[in-house]
Amino acid sequence: MKLPPLKIGELTASIPIIQGGMGVGVSLSGLSSAVANEGGIGIISTAQIGYNEKDFGTNAKEANKRALRNEIRRARELSPKGIIGINIMVAMNNYEEIVTTALEEGIDLIISGAGLPLNLPKIAKGFKTKLAPIVSSAKATTVISKMWDRKNNCAADLIVVEGPEAGGHLGFAMEALVEKKTQDLKQIVKEVIEAIKPFEEKYNKKIPVVAAGGVYTGADIAELIKLGAAGVQMATRFVATNECDASLEFKMAYINSKEEDIKIVKSPVGMPGRAINNNFMKIVSDEGCKVSKCYLCIKDCNPKTTPYCITEALIQAVKGNLDKGLIFVGSNAYKVDKIVSVKELMNELVEEAECNL
């Protein structure tokens, strides 16, 4: 059976795979455009996207906005007919400015998590861009949907359900993740599909629910679509591609990792995260890492008390300085064993998914 397309209003992705946003600098125009060209949805991560700009150290705010414009424009040049979106964390200090910049550049889709994106519809009013909150429970889905309905008279265009096996920041309690007492992704997806129905009826539109976190094979995709998901979001698999914007050393960290290397860690964002337990994380765990410069990236981060600077740690990682960097990964990163092209990966996933539908 053929994989169904992913329809988000008038947008149609022929392959129901969204490439997850990965920052800092892991998913930019190179990766996102390659995925979009294969029929999926490519996502640019906005997290400290201007890290390579000359003035990033002195004026990160402007550097980030400038870099985002350039990355969106480059992605459009490389994939003029593809669907390109951004991922942005609600926890970012310059949330509204970055969202506005993406809207002005005509981005197709905004996916937003690491907090509840309650003000996103207000910022995006008057634009055609599709809006998608990331949720980890039916409760969060209902809270966001009720707020958007009451304050902005609208509903989400897409819901991304991120389960406990995802990489990066996670919307679950640290203790629940460590003790593996979280809900299974499949169960959360089913509950979210039910939770969104009243808003689909009120606004007379289909709100696709996309499953994310630990989705690794085509068989995984098929299983989630059979459950009612409209598609999946995948990140880990796309790191080990030629087109991924990270350094080769960063990609090799995935390939060289073992299952026991992958740990739940504490992030300065105030949420737990999943990362490789490398030398950097061991130093942070033992003695902390003094913050010498603050980039004002996170709303609630205090340089005096934070265990480390997440901006600096993610920049070091993406550049390949792994012993000084934070390497976010999904739970299945240790299964990655080679670097392939995005085309090869997408073909493999589609073929396997269709064999299991």
N, C-alpha and C positions, 0 to 999 in steps of 0.2 A: 504494500500500500504506500502511496506517495505521501510525503510529509506535507501537511497543510501549510499554506502561507500564513504569516503573522500580519493581521490587519489591525492597524491603529487608526481609526477614523478613515481618512482618505489615503493614508500611507499604507503601502503593502510591501512587506519583505517576502521574497519568494521562498526563503529558507527561514524557519522560525527560531533563529539563533541570534541572540544579542551578545556581542562581545563585551564583557564587563569592563568598567572603567578601572584603571589601575594607576595609582600615582605613587611617588612623584615621577613623571616622565616615562612610565612603562607603556601606557597606551596613549599615543599622540596621533598625528595625522597619518604616519606610516602604517600602523597597524589598523586603525579604524577604517581608512580608505580601502585597504586590502580586503577586509571583511565585508564592507559594503559592496565592493565589486563582485563578490561571490554570492551576493543575494541576501546576506545577513544584515544586521544593523551594527555599524561601527561606532564605538564610544570613545571620546576623548576625555581623559581625566583632567579636571581643572586644578587639582591639588598642586599648589605651588608650581604651576605650569611654566612660569617665567624663570625657572632656576638657572637657565643658561644665558639669560639676558645680562648684558654688562652691568646694568644698574640694579640688579636684583638685591644685592647686599645693602644698597642705600635707599632704594625705593621699590620694595617688593610689590606694592599695590599696583603701581603703573606697569611694572615689568610683567606682572601676571596678566593684566588686561591686554597689553600689547601682544604678548605671546599667544594668548587665547585667540585673538583675532587672526593672527598669522597661521595658527594651526588649523582653524576652521576653514580659512581660505585655501590653504594647501590641500586639505582633505577634499574640498570641493573640486579643486583642479584635478586631483588624482582620481576622484570618483564622482564625476558630474551628475550621474543618474542614481547614485547610491543614497542610502539613508544614513545620515550622520547625526549623532547625538553627543551630549556631554553628561558626565557624572559630576555632581557637586555635593559636598558635605554641608549640611545645615550648620555644623559646628564651626565653619570657617568665618573669620572676622569680616571678610569682604563679600559675604554671600550675595547680597542684593546687587552689588556692582558687577560681580562676575556673571550672575544670571542675566542682568541687563545687557552686558556686552555680548553674550551668546545670542540673546534675542535679536539684538541689532544686526548680527551677522546672519540671521535667518536660519539658525540651527533647527533641525527637524524635531528633536526630542530632548527633553531635560529629565534625567533620572536623578533623584535626590534622596539621600539618606543620612545616616549618622546624626540622627535627630529627626523630629517631625517637621516636614516642610509646610507648616501651616500658612505661611505668607506667600508661598509660590504663586498661586493664582492671581493674587493682587499685583505682584510684580510683573507677571506675564500678560496682564489684561491688554487686549487689543492686538496681540500677536497670534499667529496661527500655530506656533510651536506646541507640540504635544507634551503633556506633563505627566510624570510617573513617579509617585512616591515609592521608596523602598520600605517594606514592612517585614516584621518577623513574627507577626501574630494577627489573628482576626480582630483582636481588640484594637490594635494600632490602626488597622484598616478602617474600622468603624469610627474611631476618634478623628482621624484625618478627614474621612468622607463627610462626617457630620459638620465639621468645621468649614470645609470647603463649600458645602451646601448652604450652610447658614450665613456665612460671611460673604461668599462670592457667587452664590447661585450657580455652582458648577460641580462637576464630578471629575475624577481622574480620567485620563485617557488610557492609562495602562497602570497595572499594579505589578511591581516586582517583589516577589516573596523570597526573602533571603533566609535560608535555613542555617542551622548551627554548624554545618561543615564548610562554610564559606571561608574565603581568605580575607585578610585585612580586618577592618573594624566590624564587630558583631553586635547585634541588637539583643543580646541575652546577658544574664547575670554571670559574672565570672565563676562563681561557685557552681552554678548549674552546668556550665560548659565543662569545667574541670571534672565534675562528677558524672558527666554525661546524663543529666536529668532533664534535658531539653526535649521539646516535641520534635518528632520526625518531620522532615521537609514535606513529605507527601501528605501527612495529616494537616499541617498548617495550610498547604495549598487548598485542600478540600474545604477547610473552614473559611478561608479567605474568599473562595468562589461563592460560598453561601452568603458571607457578610456583605459582599458588593452588590448582590441582586437587587435590593431595594433602590439603590442609586442608579442601576441600569434601567430599572422600570421608570423611575421618576424622570430621568433625562433621556429616555428612549434611545439608548445607545448601548452597544456592546462594549464592556470594559474588559479587555483581555488580561488574564492573570498569567504572569511568566514566573517560572520556578528557577531559583538560583541557590548555589551553595552545595558543592560536592557533585555537581553534574559533570560526569567525566566521559562517558561513552555514548554512542548512538543508542544503545539499549536503554540507558538512563533516560535519554530524550523521549524515546518511544513510551516508556513506562509512565512518565509524567504527562505526556499528551493523552494517553489513555485515561488518566485520572481526571482530565478536564483542563489541564494547563494549555494555554494557547501557544506556548513556546518555552524556551529556556534562556537563561543568561549564564554564560560560561566565561571564566577569566583564566584560570590556571593553565588550561590547554593552550591558550593563545600566547603565553609567555615564551614557550619553546617553539617559536616560529621565526623564520628569517625576517619577517616584516615587523616584528615586535620592536618598539623603539628603545628598549633597554640595552645595556651593554651585553656582550657575549658572556662576560663573567657572571652577570646576574642570571642569565638563562642557564648557565652551567650549574649555578647553585641549586636550581630545581632538579636538574638531571642527576646531580651528585647527592641529593638529599636522601635520607632513609626515613622510614616511617617514624622511628623514635626521635628523630631530629625536630619534628613538627610539634610545637607547643602553643598553649594559650598564654599570651603575654599581656602585661599591663601597658596601656597606651596613654600618653599625655592628653589625648582627646577625651578621656574620661570613660572610655569603653574598652572592654577586652578586645584583643585581636589575636589572630593566628599567624604565627611566623616561624621561621627556622631559628632554632635555639643555637645561634652561632656565638663566637667569642664576644661580640658586642653585647648580645643579650645577657650573657653570663656576667660581664662586667657591670652592666646596669643592675642586674639582680643582686650582685654582691655589694657594690659600693655606690651605685648611681653614676651619672655622667654629668659633670658640672656644665651648666649652660652659660656660654660666654657671650652669645649674641641672641637676641629675641627677634624673630621675623614677624611677630604679631599675627600668626596664622590662625590660631584657635581662640575662640571667645573666652573660654574658662581656664586657659593655661596660665599658670603663674611660674615665671622663670626661676624664682627662688625655691620653689618646692617641687617642680616637675622632675621626674627621675632622669629625663633626657630630653633633648630637643628633637621632636619628631621630624621637623623639616630637614635638619642637618642629617639625621640618621637615614631618611629615605633618599636624599640626594646622594649620599655616599654609596648607598646600595645600588642605585640605578646606574651610577658611574663605574661600578665594579670594585669599589673599595669595600669589600664585603666584611672585613673585620671591624670596620667602623660604621657599618650600616644595618638597618632594620629591613629584613627580607620577608615581606608579607607573602603568605602562600595559602592556598586552599588545602583541605585535609588530604587530598589525593595527589599532591605535588610529587611525592616520592615515586609515583608510578610513571612519571615522565622520563623517557629514556633516550629521546633523540630530538633534534631540531628539524622541523619540516617547513614547507611553505604553507601559507594560509589556505591556498587552493587545495593542497593535499589533505590538510586537516579537515576542511569543510567537506570535501568529497568522501572522506572516510566516515565522518559523523553521519552524513546524510544516508550513505549506503547502508550502514549498520542500523540506523534508526528505521529505515524503510523495510529492512528485513525483519524487524521486530514489531512492526505495527500490525 
